[in-house]
Amino acid sequence: MGRRVTWAIWGAAALFVLVLAAVASGLVWQERKAALADGEGRLLRFVSGAEATINRSFLGVDVLLAGMDELMAPAMLVGGGLDPEHASRLLRGVTNLNLQVRDVAILSAEGRVLASAQSRRIDSDGDGDPGVPADFLRSVMVQTVPSLMISAPALSPTSGERVLYFARSLGPGPSRRHVVVAEVPVPMVAMLLSQATEIDGLSVTLERDDGELMASVPPNDRLMGQRLPPLQLSTVDVAPGGNPAVVKAAGRLDGAASLVATRPTLYSAVRVVASLPMESVLDDWTQASRVIWGVAGGLATLVLLAAAALLWHLSGLARARALITQGKRTLDQALASMADGVLLFDGQERVLSWNKRYLEIFPFFDGVLRVGVPYLTLLTQGAREVLSQGSDEEREAWMARRLAQHRSGHASNDLELRNGQVIHIVDRAMPDGGRVSVFRDITSAERELGRAKLEAEAANEAKSRFLAAMSHEIRTPLNAVLGMNGLMLNSPLTPEQRRYAELIRNSGQTLLTLINDILDLAKVEAGRMELELVDFDPGLMVDEVVSLLTVRAEAKDLVLRSQVAPGVPRRLRGDPGRLRQVLFNIVGNALKFTEAGSVEVLVTQRALADGRCELIMSVTDTGIGIAYESLGRLFHRFNQADSRTARRYGGSGLGLAISREILELMGGRIDLYSELGVGSTFKLQVPLDPVDDEIISGHMGLHPLSPPEPYPGQAAPMRILVAEDNGVNQILIQALLNNLGHFSDIVSNGLEVVRQVQTAHYDLVLMDIQMPEMDGVTATRAIRALPGALGQIPIIAMTANAMVEERAAYLAAGMNDHVPKPIDVALLKATLGRVRAGLASDG
């Protein structure tokens, strides 16, 4: 855009603004002139009315006083004297008929009250105060031609308020010896001045010609009787027809800039002056001028903004043209430099553009491709090349699939060419309805991806082997530590020794829990956690968990109870081991974070539409609770709600994360409802398959409810062969079996196990897995290959390998059961009894 266009637009805008300012100024001037004219008119009308009212009032008083000679004739005595009582009665009658006049009195030339409408003013001894100024009386008496005179404001001796005295000399002939005086209150005069018309800000004064203030509206006692500044009449404007003068001067009472109008009364020494502040006169004009200037300013702003917008728009168009040119050049360069082939279509599926790489990938389009070619033309040519050996039906089917993918606007697929190239095609819709197709040669990428997949699987397998090995290496010494610790706790100890031994046991159990969590986490990450689906009793499973944790609850003086609601099936199909692990974790956490109160487990169920049963286990505690802002990260790995909680209560932050992932693996979920300082409720929901329709009745109570029934033959001592290569663990296992009432022999490797079972009679074999010379799995297979009863001897795996797949391998090798290390005495006892009971039932 050129400079001339810019100057033209701004020049036109400036000219419009100047014209608009001139018009606005003219309107404001006209409005001000009209406002002044209106104010002058209102002021003139008011002052004329006030002058007429004052004239009528004062004339009435004058007429009243002028008729006193005739009125007082009956009270005159021979010799020029006056009968006071008679005269006062006459004066009272006059006062009663004239509301403006408060009192009329006759005074002697010396100022003594001879008669009065208010008798208390009569001064018989000449010592009273008539209230009339002495100099005012002298002025009245020295008149050669009797006329009405009006005094300055004075204080009335009877009422104490300011009054004006109206006076005339009284008596026949030039030798007048008496003065008749009428007392008019100043407020009465002010009321006459105010009239009924109200004009905001108006003030009116009654003044003498020398400026002395006689009365005012509003009243001003401070200025009453004082001379006001003289009026400056040099700027007087006289309205046609003899209207009173109007000047712009200071207000008579407040000194503010005002319009001032004056009007002489019938009595030349008195005038009426009205003052109207310029602020009141121009108030409407001020508002109107603001509106005018506001509208003018708004229009000017709009014009300037319109000019700026026009310039911006024109500049934008110029920039857009430049950008389009630059963008097309950049797009061409970008397409030419891309390693992928690109093909652009418009909304009618016609070719718009392509890059060199596209023709390198598909050289068979070289003679066909041009701007405007329909997509179907390219598709037909491509079908001939890709399916050169195919039938017409196959080509049509291929074209239909590609056309559908292309038109979907969001598709991707792989295309294998005759030369062995694999091309990945991505079709995307553009906002204008066109399409962009990107073609990438992924032949080498496919090979690299396969190699990377193999490497990742190998790395994952190596990690799993490492975890399994580390688990075994850690569990083996931990088994000895915890086992020996258990034996120590069963022996006589001093209180201090027992406390130390219990600390060792708690720390070992914590370490074991951490190892189990890490193993479970590794299984989840590797996707190798598998579920063992068996039939189980959910109520019995909950009882087992609560029974195991009752001792922990009693140690903290907490109430731990469970309730199975009516309607919960007695038999469900699922993985009770994993469910037990999750519930044990949740209830254990509730006990850990509860200092006082209770932990309650409620088991309910809900029928699902697909025929399955949703098992619902709710764990409610009265513990510390969880802040709302911490709920989101609670189920993340290695996270706890608060770092202070971790320092106080310990824990790795893995338990809840693993519990959630186990439930999600089962198709269930875990929900949390918590309030800080009140407690929490964890709700576990798992869909399971019912085994039959048999249900159990609800029950509730403290756990354990009753001790489990012993397995058949459990009380009878057995002779057990133990395969264990670790010396400490040999001592430990022999001591445990002795405490359980069984006899045991110890061997150090698998070869000795095979030889020993053939030389002596044993009821059962406890088989370690990792042993020198021959491992436990190989030894088990060798025993199962023995003839007769020797090949059927019960074998229980006893190992630190805790992976689920390893346990499955042990059972597949012929072992009857599995006891993990570190050895839990109760679990060992139950496993021995269970294996022995199975043999008894088989016999």
SEFIVO-127950 format. One record per residue (C-alpha): x, y, z; residue in one letter. Coordinates in steps of 0.02 Angstrom, whole numbers, padded with zeros to 5 digits, always signed. Layout:
XYZA
...
# end
This chain:
+00000+00000+00000M
+00070+00171-00052G
+00104+00324+00054R
-00020+00427-00049R
-00164+00313+00001V
-00116+00328+00184T
-00109+00520+00176W
-00276+00526+00083A
-00365+00419+00213I
-00296+00515+00363W
-00329+00683+00276G
-00512+00640+00247A
-00530+00581+00426A
-00449+00741+00494A
-00562+00851+00387L
-00716+00761+00449F
-00659+00782+00630V
-00630+00970+00605L
-00803+00993+00528V
-00879+00893+00668L
-00788+01000+00799A
-00851+01161+00715A
-01030+01098+00712V
-01019+01043+00894A
-00946+01212+00946S
-01089+01303+00857G
-01219+01195+00941L
-01139+01222+01112V
-01133+01412+01085W
-01315+01416+01030Q
-01365+01310+01179E
-01272+01427+01299R
-01353+01580+01223K
-01524+01499+01239A
-01487+01448+01419A
-01436+01627+01465L
-01590+01698+01381A
-01701+01575+01471D
-01618+01615+01638G
-01637+01802+01611E
-01819+01780+01565G
-01856+01677+01720R
-01761+01802+01828L
-01854+01951+01754L
-02022+01870+01776R
-01984+01830+01956F
-01915+01999+02007V
-02061+02088+01924S
-02183+01981+02022G
-02086+02008+02184A
-02084+02197+02155E
-02271+02199+02124A
-02303+02099+02282T
-02194+02214+02388I
-02278+02367+02313N
-02452+02300+02355R
-02399+02256+02531S
-02307+02416+02570F
-02445+02521+02490L
-02572+02437+02601G
-02470+02482+02755V
-02449+02661+02689D
-02636+02680+02660V
-02668+02612+02834L
-02551+02739+02915L
-02611+02884+02806A
-02790+02858+02867G
-02742+02865+03051M
-02788+03052+03067D
-02968+03012+03029E
-02965+02848+03124L
-02893+02928+03283M
-03013+03077+03281A
-03132+02999+03411P
-02985+02972+03529A
-02917+03149+03515M
-02941+03261+03668L
-02971+03446+03673V
-02805+03536+03665G
-02721+03405+03554G
-02707+03267+03683G
-02746+03082+03653L
-02853+02960+03751D
-02733+02808+03766P
-02865+02677+03803E
-02982+02731+03665H
-02840+02750+03542A
-02770+02576+03586S
-02941+02497+03557R
-02949+02576+03386L
-02773+02518+03346L
-02811+02340+03398R
-02957+02337+03279G
-02845+02394+03138V
-02711+02264+03180T
-02838+02123+03184N
-02892+02168+03008L
-02714+02173+02935N
-02616+02010+02949L
-02453+02089+02889Q
-02444+02210+03033V
-02404+02141+03204R
-02426+02305+03300D
-02476+02485+03268V
-02425+02617+03394A
-02435+02806+03415I
-02278+02887+03482L
-02244+03061+03543S
-02109+03168+03464A
-01996+03117+03607E
-02023+02932+03567G
-02142+02888+03709R
-02279+02760+03666V
-02446+02846+03688L
-02558+02708+03619A
-02528+02534+03549S
-02623+02383+03484A
-02518+02287+03611Q
-02560+02378+03774S
-02400+02320+03860R
-02301+02438+03753R
-02389+02594+03819I
-02263+02695+03917D
-02352+02801+04049S
-02196+02865+04136D
-02084+02888+03983G
-01950+02764+04037D
-01997+02620+03921G
-01910+02565+03760D
-02024+02589+03612P
-01904+02488+03500G
-01910+02619+03362V
-01737+02693+03326P
-01727+02875+03385A
-01644+02938+03227D
-01782+02856+03125F
-01914+02953+03229L
-01822+03115+03203R
-01818+03085+03016S
-02006+03061+03017V
-02039+03216+03122M
-01933+03333+03016V
-02031+03294+02855Q
-02113+03448+02783T
-02228+03341+02677V
-02286+03186+02769P
-02239+03024+02679S
-02209+02842+02725L
-02038+02801+02793M
-01968+02626+02820I
-01835+02590+02951S
-01687+02474+02944A
-01711+02302+03024P
-01725+02317+03212A
-01762+02202+03359L
-01939+02209+03424S
-01943+02239+03615P
-02098+02129+03629T
-02059+01977+03516S
-01869+01986+03507G
-01868+01956+03319E
-01812+02070+03180R
-01946+02190+03114V
-01965+02337+02996L
-02050+02495+03059Y
-02166+02591+02941F
-02199+02769+03005A
-02296+02930+02962R
-02318+03090+03060S
-02492+03111+03137L
-02594+03268+03171G
-02678+03409+03082P
-02580+03549+02999G
-02395+03576+02995P
-02377+03561+03184S
-02382+03373+03190R
-02333+03312+03361R
-02365+03126+03348H
-02296+02980+03243V
-02395+02825+03196V
-02286+02671+03178V
-02329+02497+03105A
-02220+02348+03153E
-02198+02218+03013V
-02092+02059+03048P
-01946+02032+02930V
-01999+01847+02902P
-02166+01915+02838M
-02073+02023+02713V
-01964+01875+02664A
-02120+01771+02634M
-02186+01905+02517L
-02020+01902+02423L
-02017+01712+02401S
-02190+01700+02319Q
-02246+01530+02254A
-02123+01511+02113T
-01968+01409+02154E
-01810+01425+02050I
-01659+01319+02098D
-01520+01427+02171G
-01622+01589+02168L
-01594+01717+02306S
-01692+01880+02326V
-01655+02031+02436T
-01749+02187+02490L
-01623+02329+02500E
-01612+02514+02523R
-01540+02613+02381D
-01375+02621+02476D
-01368+02429+02480G
-01423+02404+02662E
-01505+02232+02677L
-01682+02239+02746M
-01742+02060+02711A
-01685+01909+02608S
-01734+01739+02544V
-01651+01631+02602P
-01632+01722+02768P
-01457+01783+02814N
-01448+01852+02990D
-01260+01887+02973R
-01288+02014+02833L
-01453+02085+02897M
-01441+02274+02917G
-01271+02282+02832Q
-01230+02366+02668R
-01203+02247+02522L
-01073+02286+02386P
-01139+02408+02255P
-01201+02335+02090L
-01088+02358+01938Q
-01207+02425+01806L
-01083+02449+01664S
-01134+02284+01581T
-01320+02306+01607V
-01433+02241+01470D
-01603+02324+01473V
-01743+02223+01400A
-01863+02313+01280P
-02018+02391+01355G
-01939+02453+01516G
-01900+02285+01594N
-01782+02286+01743P
-01597+02281+01714A
-01502+02116+01715V
-01316+02114+01753V
-01185+01979+01767K
-01118+02009+01941A
-01081+01929+02107A
-01230+01857+02199G
-01298+01975+02332R
-01288+01845+02472L
-01153+01718+02423D
-01041+01815+02303G
-01051+01679+02170A
-01053+01727+01986A
-01237+01760+01949S
-01367+01847+01843L
-01432+01991+01949V
-01594+02087+01917A
-01650+02241+02016T
-01818+02330+02024R
-01860+02489+02120P
-02020+02490+02221T
-02148+02630+02235L
-02043+02691+02378Y
-01885+02755+02296S
-01773+02715+02442A
-01815+02527+02432V
-01779+02404+02290R
-01799+02217+02255V
-01643+02123+02194V
-01644+01942+02131A
-01486+01838+02103S
-01480+01676+02001L
-01309+01585+02002P
-01233+01555+01831M
-01209+01374+01882E
-01399+01352+01896S
-01429+01453+01738V
-01307+01346+01638L
-01341+01178+01722D
-01449+01111+01579D
-01327+01188+01454W
-01182+01099+01541T
-01271+00932+01526Q
-01318+00966+01346A
-01142+01021+01300S
-01072+00863+01377R
-01192+00760+01270V
-01147+00861+01115I
-00961+00846+01144W
-00981+00663+01193G
-01075+00624+01032V
-00952+00726+00932A
-00805+00640+01016G
-00884+00470+00988G
-00912+00507+00805L
-00736+00574+00788A
-00668+00419+00874T
-00770+00308+00759L
-00706+00401+00608V
-00525+00386+00667L
-00551+00203+00710L
-00632+00174+00542A
-00484+00258+00457A
-00363+00152+00561A
-00464-00005+00524A
-00466+00035+00339L
-00278+00062+00340L
-00255-00098+00440W
-00367-00193+00321H
-00277-00126+00169L
-00110-00163+00251S
-00173-00337+00295G
-00225-00367+00117L
-00054-00312+00058A
+00030-00423+00187R
-00087-00566+00145A
-00042-00553-00040R
+00141-00551+00007A
+00117-00696+00127L
+00021-00796-00002I
+00161-00772-00126T
+00291-00811+00005Q
+00189-00957+00073G
+00169-01034-00098K
+00355-01018-00127R
+00391-01090+00047T
+00266-01232+00021L
+00345-01277-00144D
+00517-01277-00062Q
+00454-01378+00088A
+00369-01507-00022L
+00525-01521-00128A
+00634-01550+00026S
+00521-01678+00111M
+00575-01859+00123A
+00392-01911+00109D
+00285-01901-00046G
+00142-01773-00035V
-00012-01758-00146L
-00143-01619-00124L
-00324-01623-00186F
-00461-01491-00188D
-00640-01518-00129G
-00688-01597-00295Q
-00549-01729-00279E
-00441-01650-00413R
-00252-01638-00401V
-00185-01470-00340L
-00002-01502-00306S
+00129-01636-00272W
+00314-01648-00235N
+00460-01732-00322K
+00469-01872-00192R
+00293-01929-00237Y
+00346-01967-00416L
+00504-02052-00352E
+00396-02171-00250I
+00266-02195-00388F
+00358-02171-00554P
+00215-02250-00649F
+00113-02088-00624F
+00241-01984-00719D
+00142-01973-00880G
-00029-01959-00794V
-00004-01835-00652L
-00049-01653-00686R
-00151-01514-00602V
-00338-01548-00613G
-00326-01736-00640V
-00466-01826-00545P
-00417-01943-00404Y
-00508-02087-00489L
-00389-02074-00638T
-00238-02096-00524L
-00327-02236-00430L
-00360-02331-00592T
-00179-02316-00645Q
-00120-02369-00470G
-00232-02524-00472A
-00154-02580-00637R
+00020-02566-00563E
-00011-02636-00388V
-00123-02779-00446L
-00046-02811-00616S
-00081-02997-00601Q
-00252-02976-00519G
-00423-02990-00595S
-00538-02845-00635D
-00644-02888-00483E
-00492-02881-00369E
-00439-02713-00441R
-00615-02642-00419E
-00622-02703-00239A
-00450-02627-00205W
-00503-02461-00282M
-00663-02458-00179A
-00565-02484-00017R
-00437-02348-00061R
-00574-02227-00114L
-00669-02254+00050A
-00510-02225+00151Q
-00467-02070+00050H
-00641-01994+00071R
-00649-02033+00258S
-00522-01894+00286G
-00442-01987+00431H
-00367-02151+00376A
-00198-02237+00363S
-00144-02401+00285N
+00009-02488+00215D
+00033-02526+00030L
+00159-02655-00033E
+00224-02623-00208L
+00285-02753-00333R
+00467-02708-00298N
+00447-02754-00114G
+00431-02575-00049Q
+00308-02547+00094V
+00227-02375+00084I
+00130-02305+00233H
-00013-02193+00170I
-00099-02063+00279V
-00254-01971+00214D
-00314-01814+00306R
-00458-01695+00270A
-00425-01508+00256M
-00544-01373+00321P
-00594-01322+00144D
-00649-01499+00100G
-00488-01545+00011G
-00375-01691+00052R
-00190-01712+00086V
-00108-01882+00065S
+00065-01920+00135V
+00165-02070+00072F
+00312-02135+00175R
+00431-02275+00130D
+00434-02383+00287I
+00522-02534+00214T
+00677-02509+00321S
+00573-02446+00468A
+00474-02608+00471E
+00633-02708+00484R
+00701-02592+00619E
+00538-02602+00714L
+00544-02791+00716G
+00722-02789+00778R
+00679-02660+00913A
+00532-02768+00968K
+00644-02918+00989L
+00770-02815+01087E
+00633-02745+01198A
+00565-02918+01233E
+00739-02980+01272A
+00769-02832+01389A
+00603-02861+01474N
+00644-03046+01495E
+00814-03000+01566A
+00731-02882+01689K
+00609-03017+01743S
+00753-03141+01767R
+00848-03010+01865F
+00698-02975+01978L
+00668-03160+02004A
+00853-03187+02047A
+00858-03036+02162M
+00696-03092+02244S
+00771-03264+02279H
+00936-03192+02341E
+00848-03071+02459I
+00713-03190+02519R
+00837-03327+02564T
+00930-03228+02700P
+00768-03140+02747L
+00690-03311+02778N
+00830-03350+02900A
+00814-03180+02986V
+00626-03189+03008L
+00625-03373+03050G
+00760-03359+03182M
+00673-03204+03247N
+00512-03304+03265G
+00603-03441+03360L
+00682-03311+03471M
+00513-03233+03510L
+00448-03405+03561N
+00589-03423+03687S
+00604-03342+03859P
+00667-03162+03837L
+00689-03011+03947T
+00569-02865+03905P
+00711-02769+03823E
+00765-02920+03719Q
+00585-02951+03666R
+00566-02769+03612R
+00724-02783+03507Y
+00665-02947+03431A
+00495-02872+03387E
+00580-02723+03303L
+00680-02846+03197I
+00521-02940+03151R
+00427-02779+03103N
+00572-02716+02997S
+00588-02885+02911G
+00403-02891+02873Q
+00413-02715+02801T
+00557-02767+02689L
+00460-02922+02634L
+00308-02816+02591T
+00417-02698+02488L
+00493-02846+02393I
+00321-02915+02356N
+00260-02745+02295D
+00409-02722+02180I
+00383-02897+02107L
+00199-02861+02078D
+00242-02694+01998L
+00364-02780+01880A
+00231-02906+01831K
+00105-02768+01795V
+00229-02669+01690E
+00279-02824+01592A
+00097-02877+01568G
+00138-03044+01649R
+00022-03036+01798M
-00099-03178+01775E
-00256-03222+01870L
-00290-03395+01943E
-00477-03421+01923L
-00547-03542+02052V
-00708-03561+02151D
-00702-03478+02321F
-00811-03418+02465D
-00802-03225+02473P
-00863-03222+02653G
-00729-03346+02707L
-00597-03245+02614M
-00647-03086+02707V
-00647-03181+02872D
-00470-03242+02839E
-00406-03065+02805V
-00493-02991+02957V
-00432-03134+03067S
-00251-03107+03015L
-00263-02919+03052L
-00357-02934+03217T
-00196-02943+03317V
-00135-02782+03235R
-00301-02696+03275A
-00298-02755+03457E
-00120-02688+03476A
-00188-02513+03437K
-00350-02535+03538D
-00453-02523+03377L
-00614-02614+03338V
-00600-02718+03178L
-00761-02798+03117R
-00838-02861+02956S
-01012-02891+02890Q
-01070-02997+02743V
-01240-02936+02683A
-01380-03059+02646P
-01386-03109+02463G
-01198-03122+02435V
-01166-03288+02344P
-01074-03421+02443R
-00971-03475+02291R
-00896-03360+02158L
-00764-03389+02026R
-00612-03276+02026G
-00436-03256+02097D
-00457-03261+02287P
-00270-03242+02313G
-00262-03075+02225R
-00425-03016+02303L
-00355-03065+02474R
-00197-02968+02435Q
-00295-02811+02388V
-00412-02822+02538L
-00266-02858+02655F
-00178-02702+02588N
-00331-02588+02604I
-00378-02648+02780V
-00195-02641+02834G
-00183-02461+02773N
-00343-02417+02866A
-00271-02488+03028L
-00105-02399+03000K
-00185-02227+02978F
-00317-02244+03115T
-00267-02193+03291E
-00435-02220+03378A
-00605-02288+03334G
-00640-02430+03215S
-00615-02507+03044V
-00766-02591+02965E
-00775-02707+02813V
-00944-02722+02726L
-00972-02849+02587V
-01122-02827+02470T
-01164-02878+02292Q
-01254-02810+02139R
-01323-02913+01995A
-01254-02860+01825L
-01349-02862+01660A
-01235-02997+01587D
-01280-03121+01726G
-01122-03092+01828R
-01115-03034+02008C
-01023-02876+02057E
-00940-02906+02226L
-00928-02743+02325I
-00811-02732+02476M
-00813-02567+02571S
-00679-02528+02701V
-00724-02382+02816T
-00609-02310+02949D
-00610-02166+03073T
-00431-02118+03035G
-00340-01960+02984I
-00431-01943+02817G
-00362-01872+02656I
-00368-01693+02592A
-00471-01667+02434Y
-00324-01598+02335E
-00222-01755+02375S
-00350-01883+02312L
-00293-01872+02131G
-00114-01930+02163R
-00152-02059+02298L
-00159-02207+02176F
+00001-02157+02084H
+00156-02261+02110R
+00276-02208+02249F
+00153-02072+02304N
+00068-02040+02468Q
-00059-01906+02511A
+00066-01804+02613D
+00254-01810+02637S
+00226-01787+02824R
+00116-01942+02822T
+00255-02041+02740A
+00380-01985+02871R
+00262-02027+03014R
+00183-02190+02955Y
+00310-02252+02828G
+00271-02352+02672G
+00333-02354+02491S
+00176-02286+02410G
+00156-02442+02300L
+00015-02534+02388G
-00134-02432+02326L
-00063-02417+02150A
-00040-02606+02137I
-00212-02637+02214S
-00294-02527+02084R
-00202-02612+01941E
-00249-02785+02007I
-00432-02736+02015L
-00425-02660+01841E
-00347-02823+01779L
-00501-02910+01850M
-00616-02785+01763G
-00656-02696+01926G
-00612-02530+02006R
-00577-02444+02170I
-00661-02283+02230D
-00614-02172+02377L
-00722-02057+02483Y
-00629-01962+02618S
-00639-01810+02732E
-00485-01740+02817L
-00487-01776+03004G
-00647-01882+02993V
-00601-02042+02901G
-00603-02131+02734S
-00702-02263+02639T
-00622-02371+02505F
-00748-02457+02392K
-00686-02610+02294L
-00798-02670+02151Q
-00758-02830+02054V
-00869-02922+01927P
-00864-03110+01958L
-00952-03263+01890D
-01072-03348+02013P
-01050-03536+02033V
-01224-03576+02096D
-01377-03489+02168D
-01342-03540+02346E
-01324-03388+02459I
-01269-03363+02638I
-01354-03264+02774S
-01275-03103+02833G
-01169-03107+02988H
-01072-02979+03086M
-00954-02994+03232G
-00778-02979+03296L
-00644-03088+03218H
-00589-03221+03221P
-00767-03289+03232L
-00711-03466+03276S
-00550-03566+03253P
-00544-03666+03091P
-00569-03854+03100E
-00403-03950+03098P
-00360-04049+02942Y
-00375-04237+02960P
-00215-04312+03023G
-00141-04143+03062Q
-00115-04186+03245A
-00014-04343+03203A
+00175-04313+03188P
+00252-04339+03017M
+00426-04381+02960R
+00480-04249+02836I
+00631-04241+02721L
+00694-04062+02699V
+00800-04011+02548A
+00891-03848+02589E
+01068-03796+02545D
+01080-03643+02661N
+01147-03689+02832G
+01052-03557+02929V
+00890-03603+02842N
+00921-03787+02882Q
+00928-03746+03067I
+00775-03635+03053L
+00664-03760+02960I
+00712-03903+03074Q
+00669-03796+03225A
+00502-03746+03150L
+00456-03926+03111L
+00508-03981+03285N
+00395-03847+03360N
+00251-03912+03252L
+00282-04088+03320G
+00359-04167+03165H
+00522-04263+03137F
+00639-04203+03000S
+00798-04249+02907D
+00901-04120+02812I
+00991-04143+02644V
+01085-04010+02543S
+01045-04046+02359N
+00928-04134+02240G
+01036-04289+02217L
+01032-04322+02405E
+00841-04301+02404V
+00819-04434+02270V
+00936-04555+02360R
+00860-04520+02532Q
+00678-04554+02484V
+00734-04725+02418Q
+00827-04772+02577T
+00703-04716+02712A
+00515-04690+02732H
+00452-04509+02732Y
+00277-04440+02740D
+00320-04281+02646L
+00463-04185+02561V
+00497-03999+02581L
+00594-03958+02423M
+00702-03804+02396D
+00720-03755+02212I
+00892-03679+02186Q
+01018-03807+02250M
+01189-03865+02190P
+01215-04023+02085E
+01027-04047+02055M
+00890-03916+02075D
+00721-03949+02155G
+00620-03960+01993V
+00737-04091+01920T
+00737-04188+02085A
+00546-04186+02087T
+00536-04257+01911R
+00661-04392+01961A
+00557-04440+02114I
+00396-04444+02012R
+00483-04566+01894A
+00514-04688+02037L
+00402-04843+02039P
+00257-04874+02158G
+00222-04772+02314A
+00393-04687+02309L
+00339-04591+02154G
+00182-04528+02244Q
+00262-04452+02399I
+00194-04275+02431P
+00319-04138+02383I
+00298-03957+02438I
+00403-03823+02353A
+00491-03713+02480M
+00578-03571+02390T
+00613-03386+02385A
+00555-03381+02203N
+00386-03296+02216A
+00333-03266+02037M
+00164-03341+01989V
+00232-03422+01832E
+00368-03507+01937E
+00237-03579+02054R
+00143-03646+01903A
+00305-03726+01841A
+00329-03812+02010Y
+00154-03885+02006L
+00178-03938+01825A
+00339-04030+01876A
+00238-04136+01998G
+00244-04041+02162M
+00087-04040+02269N
+00095-03864+02343D
+00205-03713+02372H
+00268-03621+02529V
+00358-03456+02493P
+00506-03390+02589K
+00516-03307+02711P
+00414-03446+02789I
+00254-03402+02879D
+00231-03532+03017V
+00042-03529+03006A
+00048-03548+02816L
+00173-03692+02831L
+00063-03779+02959K
-00092-03758+02851A
-00003-03819+02693T
+00064-03974+02780L
-00109-04013+02844G
-00190-03981+02676R
-00071-04096+02581V
-00088-04233+02713R
-00278-04216+02709A
-00277-04234+02519G
-00179-04394+02533L
-00297-04462+02665A
-00449-04427+02555S
-00364-04511+02406D
-00330-04664+02511G
# end
